[in-house]
Amino acid sequence: MNAFRDLDDEQWAAVRGLLPRCGPGGPDYRSIVNGILWQQTGGHRWHDLPTRYGPWHRCAERLRLWSTDGTWQNILTTLAAVQYPAEGTATAQGEGAEAGTAEGAAGNTADYWNRPWLG
């Protein structure tokens, strides 16, 4: 399995506006989003979620809510656009893929982030 890296500042800035607003003292959405991505990109069990992402049930519940209202699909689409800004561009994540090939363009979709669940 690949080592997961938390969202960097650029990715977080792109995603933050898509999340529902919460009042003062609300949940730390950045750690929740990172926790969901950790679980989904690695195919891990929720109970194995590292404590730095908060309680596993909070991440699982947010994923359920955001999947229902379409927020999660918007997050994945935005992350794919930030990760792969133009089709066929070589990036650190897609090093093995040739520019302009179907393999290189495959990372340009939100499905890239859900790979373990689509296989």
Backbone hydrogen bonds, N-H to C=O, Kabsch-Sander energy under -0.5 kcal/mol:
donor,donor_aa,acceptor,acceptor_aa,energy
12,W,8,D,-2.6
13,A,9,D,-2.4
14,A,10,E,-1.6
15,V,11,Q,-1.7
16,R,12,W,-2.9
17,G,13,A,-0.6
18,L,15,V,-2.1
19,L,15,V,-0.6
19,L,16,R,-1.2
26,G,23,G,-1.6
29,Y,27,P,-1.3
32,I,28,D,-1.7
33,V,29,Y,-3.2
34,N,30,R,-2.4
35,G,31,S,-2.2
36,I,32,I,-2.5
37,L,33,V,-2.6
38,W,34,N,-2.5
39,Q,35,G,-2.2
40,Q,36,I,-2.8
41,T,37,L,-2.9
42,G,38,W,-1.3
43,G,39,Q,-1.1
44,H,39,Q,-1.1
48,D,45,R,-1.4
49,L,46,W,-2.0
53,Y,50,P,-1.8
54,G,51,T,-1.9
58,R,55,P,-0.8
59,C,55,P,-1.4
60,A,56,W,-2.5
61,E,57,H,-2.2
62,R,58,R,-2.3
63,L,59,C,-2.3
64,R,60,A,-2.0
65,L,61,E,-2.6
66,W,62,R,-3.2
67,S,63,L,-2.2
68,T,64,R,-1.7
69,D,65,L,-1.9
70,G,66,W,-0.6
71,T,66,W,-0.8
72,W,66,W,-1.9
74,N,70,G,-1.8
75,I,71,T,-2.3
76,L,72,W,-2.6
77,T,73,Q,-2.4
78,T,74,N,-2.4
79,L,75,I,-2.7
80,A,76,L,-2.3
81,A,77,T,-1.9
82,V,78,T,-2.3
83,Q,79,L,-2.9
84,Y,80,A,-2.4
89,T,86,A,-1.7
95,E,92,A,-0.8
97,A,94,G,-1.4
101,T,98,E,-1.6
105,A,101,T,-2.2
106,A,102,A,-1.2
107,G,104,G,-0.6
108,N,105,A,-1.9
109,T,106,A,-0.9
112,Y,109,T,-1.3
113,W,110,A,-1.1
114,N,110,A,-0.5
114,N,111,D,-0.9
115,R,112,Y,-1.1
117,W,114,N,-1.8
118,L,114,N,-1.0
118,L,115,R,-1.0
119,G,115,R,-1.2
